Amino acid sequence: MATIRLTCYGREGSPKPERNPTILISVATNQGGEKCFVVDENKDDRQILQAFVDYIKRFNPDVLVGYGVNELDWPYL
């Protein structure tokens, strides 16, 4: 099992996926693993999204959980 949390950057109001990058994805696993994927200074979130996907593929959790993930995070991605 793994739990995830996204943090997105928006200067005005709620962030929008088409204009506001994901700046941080944090993951904690039931085996004690913790990982943070942080966007670099050019604010291109494609690198952290790919690193997150690669990590999840390697860890291969049976369940992904998180507060508000189904309502907020997955739709944002």
DAVEN-V806398 format. One record per residue. PHI is phi in whole degrees, 0 to 359 (NA if undefined). Layout:
PHI
PHI
//
This chain:
NA
220
247
232
209
255
233
242
254
219
285
231
68
288
297
241
303
286
228
242
285
282
258
206
234
247
226
230
247
288
260
91
283
225
214
238
251
242
291
276
295
276
57
269
277
299
295
287
295
292
297
297
300
299
297
296
298
292
289
54
288
287
222
246
230
171
287
74
299
292
273
244
288
300
300
295
293
//
